[in-house]
Amino acid sequence: MTSLGLTEANRRALAHVRAHAHHERPRHRARIARVLASSDAHGDLDALLAAVRAAALTINFHPDRLFADRRSVAHALYEEGVYRGQFETSISNGGLTAYPGGDRDRWEKALFGAAYQAPGVHERERPKYGGLNLMGYRNGSCPRFGSCHLRLRPAAIERATLIFGDSVSEPTDVAVIDAFEPVMAPLLERIAATGSALGSAVWMWARSSRASCEARPSAGPGRLRRR
């Protein structure tokens, strides 16, 4: 484990995404500049990117879904204090493709440079999926994936990888918090093109917009602490 509580597979996956995100930053900043120029908007892009750190990472889940042993998700969370992903639980709020060669396995192989397909990597090391709650919704960032949500500690953002949209769309633009441009660029382009993103009316610089986007992070260990 590293100081962030990451395994070697987690560390390799994060390093793969971080290197790609930083390499692509100039291209995405150019995309952002084009959107702002075409909309005659004015603002401090670096200040906006820095403000993203204030958003919480959340993981939505349905507490009453049952495991094979007939325990509910809420019961298992209480007993174990660990949030487990689809590769361990075999239940999902979306498609059930978390197995070797399945769609989710294939998406993760592309996103994370095959870090989780290496020999000796355990299913518990796989990324956990949630969202960056940019709008501060009280029911979490991705309520369609569950009526309850966990709010991760602020430090978790340092080990998160972020995309615009859903992994089912097989995105190639992946960000980290210190290189957020690969998410910010398509978000602003969506707002400019459709007037929507993030599912609620917002003001962005001098422009009023609606938005609908989902940033899906991969986090490290999902251990809970009882108070």
TILODREN-945872 format. One record per residue (C-alpha): y, x, z. Coordinates in Angstrom, 1 decimal, always signed. Layout:
N
+--------+--------+--------+
!      v !      u !      w !
+--------+--------+--------+
!      Y !      X !      Z !
...
+--------+--------+--------+
end
This chain:
227
+--------+--------+--------+
!      v !      u !      w !
+--------+--------+--------+
!   +0.0 !   +0.0 !   +0.0 !
!   +3.6 !   +1.1 !   -0.7 !
!   +6.6 !   +0.5 !   +1.6 !
!   +7.1 !   -2.8 !   -0.2 !
!   +3.6 !   -3.9 !   +0.7 !
!   +2.4 !   -3.4 !   -2.9 !
!   -1.0 !   -2.2 !   -4.0 !
!   -1.4 !   +0.4 !   -6.8 !
!   -1.9 !   -2.4 !   -9.3 !
!   +1.2 !   -4.2 !   -8.1 !
!   +3.2 !   -0.9 !   -8.3 !
!   +2.0 !   -0.2 !  -11.9 !
!   +2.8 !   -3.8 !  -13.0 !
!   +6.3 !   -3.6 !  -11.5 !
!   +7.0 !   -0.2 !  -13.0 !
!   +5.9 !   -1.4 !  -16.5 !
!   +8.2 !   -4.3 !  -16.4 !
!  +11.1 !   -2.4 !  -14.9 !
!  +10.9 !   +0.3 !  -17.5 !
!  +10.9 !   -2.2 !  -20.3 !
!  +13.8 !   -4.3 !  -18.8 !
!  +16.0 !   -1.3 !  -18.3 !
!  +15.3 !   +0.0 !  -21.9 !
!  +16.2 !   -3.4 !  -23.3 !
!  +19.4 !   -3.9 !  -21.3 !
!  +21.8 !   -2.8 !  -24.0 !
!  +20.3 !   -5.3 !  -26.5 !
!  +20.5 !   -8.2 !  -24.1 !
!  +24.1 !   -7.3 !  -23.0 !
!  +25.0 !   -7.5 !  -26.7 !
!  +23.5 !  -11.0 !  -26.9 !
!  +25.5 !  -12.0 !  -23.9 !
!  +28.7 !  -10.6 !  -25.3 !
!  +28.1 !  -12.6 !  -28.5 !
!  +27.7 !  -15.9 !  -26.6 !
!  +30.8 !  -15.3 !  -24.5 !
!  +32.9 !  -14.3 !  -27.6 !
!  +31.8 !  -17.4 !  -29.5 !
!  +32.6 !  -19.7 !  -26.6 !
!  +35.9 !  -18.1 !  -25.8 !
!  +34.7 !  -17.8 !  -22.2 !
!  +36.0 !  -15.2 !  -19.8 !
!  +34.4 !  -13.7 !  -16.7 !
!  +33.0 !  -10.6 !  -15.0 !
!  +29.4 !  -10.3 !  -16.3 !
!  +28.5 !   -7.6 !  -13.8 !
!  +29.8 !   -9.8 !  -10.9 !
!  +27.7 !  -12.7 !  -12.2 !
!  +24.6 !  -10.5 !  -12.5 !
!  +25.2 !   -9.3 !   -8.9 !
!  +25.6 !  -12.8 !   -7.6 !
!  +22.0 !  -13.6 !   -8.8 !
!  +20.7 !  -11.7 !   -5.8 !
!  +21.9 !  -14.6 !   -3.5 !
!  +19.4 !  -16.9 !   -5.0 !
!  +16.1 !  -17.5 !   -3.1 !
!  +12.6 !  -17.1 !   -4.6 !
!  +10.6 !  -20.2 !   -4.0 !
!   +6.9 !  -21.1 !   -4.6 !
!   +6.3 !  -24.8 !   -5.1 !
!   +2.9 !  -26.3 !   -4.2 !
!   +1.1 !  -29.6 !   -3.6 !
!   +0.0 !  -29.6 !   +0.1 !
!   -2.7 !  -32.2 !   -0.4 !
!   -4.7 !  -30.5 !   -3.2 !
!   -8.2 !  -29.7 !   -2.2 !
!  -10.2 !  -26.5 !   -2.4 !
!  -14.0 !  -26.4 !   -3.2 !
!  -14.6 !  -26.4 !   +0.6 !
!  -12.6 !  -29.6 !   +0.9 !
!   -9.8 !  -28.0 !   +2.8 !
!   -6.3 !  -29.0 !   +1.7 !
!   -3.8 !  -26.4 !   +0.6 !
!   -1.7 !  -27.1 !   +3.7 !
!   -4.7 !  -26.7 !   +6.0 !
!   -5.7 !  -23.4 !   +4.4 !
!   -2.1 !  -22.1 !   +4.6 !
!   -2.0 !  -22.9 !   +8.3 !
!   -5.4 !  -21.4 !   +9.0 !
!   -5.1 !  -18.2 !   +6.9 !
!   -1.4 !  -17.6 !   +6.8 !
!   -1.8 !  -16.4 !   +3.2 !
!   -0.6 !  -18.0 !   -0.1 !
!   -3.3 !  -17.5 !   -2.7 !
!   -3.0 !  -17.7 !   -6.5 !
!   -5.1 !  -19.5 !   -9.1 !
!   -7.5 !  -16.6 !   -9.6 !
!   -8.6 !  -17.0 !   -6.0 !
!   -8.4 !  -20.7 !   -5.5 !
!   -9.4 !  -22.1 !   -9.0 !
!   -6.9 !  -24.9 !   -8.5 !
!   -3.6 !  -25.3 !  -10.3 !
!   -0.6 !  -27.5 !  -11.0 !
!   -0.9 !  -26.4 !  -14.6 !
!   -3.8 !  -25.2 !  -16.8 !
!   -7.0 !  -23.8 !  -15.3 !
!   -7.2 !  -20.6 !  -17.3 !
!   -7.2 !  -18.0 !  -14.5 !
!  -10.5 !  -16.1 !  -15.3 !
!  -11.3 !  -13.0 !  -17.3 !
!  -10.4 !  -13.6 !  -20.9 !
!   -8.6 !  -16.9 !  -20.1 !
!   -5.0 !  -17.6 !  -21.2 !
!   -3.5 !  -16.6 !  -17.9 !
!   -5.4 !  -13.4 !  -17.8 !
!   -4.2 !  -12.7 !  -21.4 !
!   -0.6 !  -13.5 !  -20.5 !
!   -0.7 !  -11.2 !  -17.5 !
!   -2.3 !   -8.4 !  -19.5 !
!   +0.6 !   -8.5 !  -21.9 !
!   +3.4 !   -9.0 !  -19.3 !
!   +2.2 !   -6.3 !  -16.9 !
!   +0.7 !   -3.6 !  -19.2 !
!   -2.9 !   -4.4 !  -18.3 !
!   -2.3 !   -3.4 !  -14.6 !
!   -4.5 !   -6.2 !  -13.3 !
!   -7.3 !   -5.6 !  -15.8 !
!   -7.9 !   -2.0 !  -14.5 !
!  -11.3 !   -1.4 !  -12.8 !
!  -11.3 !   -2.1 !   -9.0 !
!   -8.4 !   -4.5 !   -9.0 !
!   -9.0 !   -7.6 !   -6.8 !
!   -8.0 !  -11.1 !   -7.6 !
!   -5.9 !  -11.2 !   -4.5 !
!   -3.6 !   -8.6 !   -6.0 !
!   -2.7 !  -10.8 !   -8.9 !
!   +0.9 !  -12.1 !   -9.2 !
!   +2.0 !  -15.2 !   -7.4 !
!   +4.1 !  -17.7 !   -9.5 !
!   +7.3 !  -19.3 !   -8.3 !
!  +10.9 !  -19.5 !   -9.4 !
!  +14.3 !  -18.1 !   -8.7 !
!  +16.3 !  -21.0 !   -7.3 !
!  +19.6 !  -20.2 !   -9.0 !
!  +20.9 !  -23.8 !   -8.4 !
!  +19.9 !  -23.9 !   -4.7 !
!  +17.8 !  -27.0 !   -5.1 !
!  +16.6 !  -28.3 !   -1.7 !
!  +13.2 !  -29.1 !   -3.1 !
!  +12.6 !  -25.6 !   -4.5 !
!  +13.1 !  -24.1 !   -8.0 !
!  +10.1 !  -25.7 !   -9.6 !
!   +9.4 !  -29.1 !   -8.1 !
!   +7.3 !  -30.2 !  -11.0 !
!   +4.7 !  -27.7 !   -9.7 !
!   +4.6 !  -29.2 !   -6.2 !
!   +6.3 !  -31.4 !   -3.7 !
!   +6.6 !  -28.7 !   -1.0 !
!   +7.8 !  -25.1 !   -1.3 !
!   +7.8 !  -21.7 !   +0.4 !
!  +11.0 !  -19.8 !   +0.5 !
!  +10.3 !  -16.0 !   +0.3 !
!  +12.2 !  -13.4 !   +2.3 !
!  +15.3 !  -12.0 !   +0.5 !
!  +13.5 !   -8.6 !   +0.2 !
!  +10.9 !  -10.1 !   -2.1 !
!  +13.3 !  -10.2 !   -4.9 !
!  +12.9 !   -6.4 !   -5.2 !
!   +9.3 !   -6.7 !   -6.1 !
!   +9.7 !   -9.8 !   -8.4 !
!   +9.5 !   -9.9 !  -12.2 !
!  +11.5 !  -12.7 !  -13.9 !
!  +11.3 !  -14.5 !  -17.2 !
!  +13.3 !  -17.3 !  -18.8 !
!  +11.0 !  -20.3 !  -19.2 !
!   +7.3 !  -20.5 !  -18.5 !
!   +4.6 !  -17.9 !  -19.0 !
!   +2.7 !  -20.4 !  -21.1 !
!   +5.3 !  -19.6 !  -23.8 !
!   +4.2 !  -16.0 !  -23.8 !
!   +7.7 !  -14.5 !  -23.4 !
!   +8.4 !  -10.9 !  -24.3 !
!  +11.7 !  -10.6 !  -22.5 !
!  +11.0 !   -9.8 !  -18.8 !
!  +13.5 !   -8.9 !  -16.2 !
!  +13.8 !   -7.4 !  -12.7 !
!  +16.6 !   -8.1 !  -10.3 !
!  +18.4 !   -4.8 !  -11.1 !
!  +18.0 !   -5.4 !  -14.9 !
!  +18.5 !   -9.2 !  -15.1 !
!  +20.0 !   -9.3 !  -18.6 !
!  +16.7 !  -10.2 !  -20.3 !
!  +16.9 !  -13.5 !  -18.4 !
!  +20.6 !  -14.0 !  -18.4 !
!  +20.9 !  -13.7 !  -22.2 !
!  +18.5 !  -16.5 !  -23.2 !
!  +19.9 !  -18.6 !  -20.4 !
!  +23.4 !  -18.4 !  -21.7 !
!  +22.2 !  -18.9 !  -25.3 !
!  +20.4 !  -22.1 !  -24.2 !
!  +23.5 !  -23.4 !  -22.6 !
!  +25.7 !  -22.5 !  -25.6 !
!  +23.2 !  -24.2 !  -28.0 !
!  +22.2 !  -27.3 !  -26.1 !
!  +24.6 !  -27.6 !  -23.2 !
!  +21.6 !  -27.6 !  -20.8 !
!  +19.7 !  -25.3 !  -18.5 !
!  +18.6 !  -25.3 !  -14.9 !
!  +18.4 !  -29.1 !  -14.8 !
!  +21.8 !  -29.9 !  -13.4 !
!  +25.5 !  -30.0 !  -14.3 !
!  +27.1 !  -26.6 !  -13.7 !
!  +30.4 !  -24.8 !  -14.5 !
!  +30.0 !  -21.4 !  -16.1 !
!  +33.3 !  -19.6 !  -16.4 !
!  +35.6 !  -22.2 !  -18.1 !
!  +32.8 !  -24.2 !  -19.6 !
!  +31.0 !  -27.3 !  -18.2 !
!  +27.3 !  -27.3 !  -19.0 !
!  +23.9 !  -28.7 !  -18.1 !
!  +21.0 !  -26.4 !  -17.8 !
!  +17.1 !  -26.3 !  -17.6 !
!  +15.4 !  -23.0 !  -17.1 !
!  +12.8 !  -21.6 !  -15.0 !
!  +12.5 !  -17.9 !  -13.9 !
!   +8.9 !  -17.2 !  -12.9 !
!   +8.5 !  -14.2 !  -10.6 !
!   +5.4 !  -12.2 !   -9.8 !
!   +5.3 !  -11.3 !   -6.2 !
!   +3.2 !   -9.0 !   -4.1 !
!   +1.3 !  -10.0 !   -1.0 !
!   +1.8 !  -13.7 !   +0.0 !
!   +1.3 !  -13.5 !   +3.7 !
!   +3.0 !  -16.0 !   +5.9 !
!   +4.3 !  -15.4 !   +9.4 !
!   +4.1 !  -18.1 !  +12.1 !
!   +7.0 !  -18.6 !  +14.4 !
+--------+--------+--------+
end
